[in-house]
Amino acid sequence: MKNKDLASEIISKQFWTIILLIISLVVSNGVWIWYINQFDFTTNETTLDGNGINNYIGNDGEINNGN
């Protein structure tokens, strides 16, 4: 019976460890989603004019990078 009690104890500890890890995963994902939703994301369009000069097209004007 001693071996059965030891096995039951190990399985019980593993079960609670897995439950704790699952709860930690759910909580950390929730915190990450809350954190990332604080920011506004924008997109910018960048085009290539064929001469090797990239133009940044946005609200702040145009930036030409060299040839």
C-alpha positions in Angstrom: 0.0 0.0 0.0 2.9 2.3 0.6 3.8 2.4 -3.1 0.2 3.2 -4.0 0.1 6.1 -1.6 3.4 7.5 -3.0 2.1 7.2 -6.6 -1.1 8.9 -5.6 0.8 11.7 -4.0 3.0 12.3 -7.0 0.0 12.3 -9.4 -1.8 14.7 -7.2 1.2 17.1 -7.1 1.6 16.9 -10.9 -2.2 17.6 -11.3 -2.0 20.7 -9.3 1.2 21.8 -11.0 -0.5 21.5 -14.4 -3.6 23.4 -13.2 -1.3 26.2 -11.8 0.5 26.4 -15.2 -2.7 26.6 -17.1 -4.0 29.3 -14.9 -0.7 31.2 -15.2 -0.9 30.9 -19.0 -4.4 32.3 -19.2 -3.6 35.2 -16.8 -0.4 36.1 -18.7 -2.2 36.0 -22.1 -5.0 38.3 -20.6 -2.4 40.7 -19.3 -0.6 40.8 -22.7 -3.9 41.4 -24.6 -4.8 44.2 -22.2 -1.3 45.8 -22.6 -1.2 45.6 -26.4 -4.7 47.1 -26.8 -3.5 50.3 -25.2 -1.7 51.3 -28.4 -3.0 52.5 -31.7 -1.3 51.0 -34.8 -1.0 52.8 -38.1 0.2 51.7 -41.5 2.3 53.6 -43.9 2.8 53.0 -47.6 6.3 52.9 -49.0 6.8 52.9 -52.8 9.8 52.5 -55.0 10.1 54.8 -58.0 12.3 52.6 -60.1 15.5 54.6 -59.7 16.5 53.1 -56.3 15.0 56.1 -54.4 12.4 55.1 -51.8 9.8 57.6 -51.0 8.0 57.7 -47.6 4.4 58.7 -48.3 2.7 59.9 -45.1 1.3 62.9 -43.3 4.8 64.2 -42.3 6.0 64.7 -45.9 8.3 62.8 -48.2 11.7 61.4 -47.3 14.0 60.4 -50.2 16.7 57.9 -49.4 19.8 57.9 -51.7 20.4 56.0 -54.9 
